[in-house]
Amino acid sequence: MTKKAFTKRLTANDTGESGGHQAGIHVPKGEKDLISFLPELDSSIKNPDAWLSCIDEEGTEWSFRYVYYNNKFHSPGGTRDEYRVTHMTKFFRAAGAHEGDSFRISGKEGIPEYKISVVRADNQNQELETDQIRLTGWRRVH
């Protein structure tokens, strides 16, 4: 089984620092490696989702909702066609996440449990080096 890890630099919207309401972290449709790493969602139904079982560095369990908002294809006048990971606000608050920090998710293919952490902005140069492929908004760690 191959282990994979991805990171996303957090924005003020991601962490709640902007005061706005955002429906979770965006997962770009073009990031095929990231989408195949997460559970498969059935696009033939409206807004399919799966719950991600995640464990942080302290061993606390978190449940995040991975959802494909696809009402563009299922509702007249629908406009949404995007993947998101939601229900993350409590985790970001508990982890003390801020804009500029990075969210990291890792796991082994075929195992439905993920390891998660927040990498502080001042530690990113050490952890996010040349052994990664830069993805749009996300980075894959090899």
N, C-alpha and C positions, 0 to 999 in steps of 0.2 A: 504494500500500500504506500502510495506517495503522499508525503506531507506537503501541504501548500499553505502559504500565508500571504495575506493581502493587507495593505495599510491605506488609509485615507486621511489626508490632512483635513482637520476639522475647521469648519467655518463658524462664525458667530451664530448663524442660523442652526447649524448642527447641534451646538451646545446649549442653545436657548439664550445666549448672551445678547442677541439682537432684540429680544422682546417679542419677536414675531412668532407665528405658529407655522411650523413646517411639518409635513407628514413624513418624517424620518429621513434617513440618509439615502440619497439617490444612488442607484446602481445603473450605470450607463448600459444600454442594450448592446452597444458595440464591444463591451468587455466580455467576450465569450468565455475566457478562462475563469473569470470571477463568477459568471452566471452558471457555468457547469460545476463549479465548486459548491454552490448552494443547491438546496433541494430543487428538483424539477417541478415546475408549476404547469398545470394544464390550461393552456391559453384558450381552449374551447369553451371554458366557463368564465363568467364575469368575475373579475377580481380574485383569481385563485391565490391561495396563500399557504404558508407552512410556518410552523413555529420552530425557531432555532433554539436548541438547548445549548447554553453557553456557560462557561465557567471562567471567572476572572482569576487574577493572580493570587487572591486571598482564599480561593476555593468557594466563593459565593456563586450560586447558580442564578442565572438570568434567562428569561425567555424573551426573545425578540421575534417580531412578526415580519416575515419576508413575504411581500405581496407584489403581484403584478397588477397594477391598476390599468385595466384595458377597456374601459367603458366606450372608448372610441369605436370598438368593434361590436359592442353589445347593446348600446343604447342610442336612440336617435338623438343627435346633437351632442353625443359624448365626445370629449376631447382628449382624455387621458390615455396615454400609452407609455407607461414607465414602471420600472421596478424600484422598490424602496424597501428599506429595513426600518421598521418602526418600533415603538415601545422602548426606546433607548434612553429617554430623558433621565430616569431615575439612576441608571447606570452612570451616565455622564456626570451627574451631580455627585454621586457617591465617590467617583474616581477623581473629582476635582478637575474635570476636563475644561480646557479653555481653547478659544480660537488659536490656531497655529499648532496645537498638539495634534497627534495622529491617533486614530482608532486602528487597532490591529486585530485581525481575526485569522485564526489558523486552525488546521485540522487535518485529518487523514481522509483521503478519498474513501467513500463508502461507509464512514463512521459518522452517524448523525449527532455528534457532539463537537462543539467548537471551543477553542480557547480564545479569550478576549483580553485586551489590555489597552491602556492609554499610554502612548509614548510622549513624554513631555517635549515641548519644542526645543528646549536646550539640550536634550539628549539625542535628537534625531540625527545629527551628523554622524554620531557613532553607530546608530542602529540602522539607518537608511542609507547605505552606501552603494557602491557600484555593483553589488551582487543582485540587483533588482532590475526588473523591466518596468519602465514608467508607463502607467496606464492613465487614461484621462480621469484625473481626480483620485485615482487609486494607484497603488504600486503593488506589483507582485513581488514577494520576497522569495528568492530561491534557496 
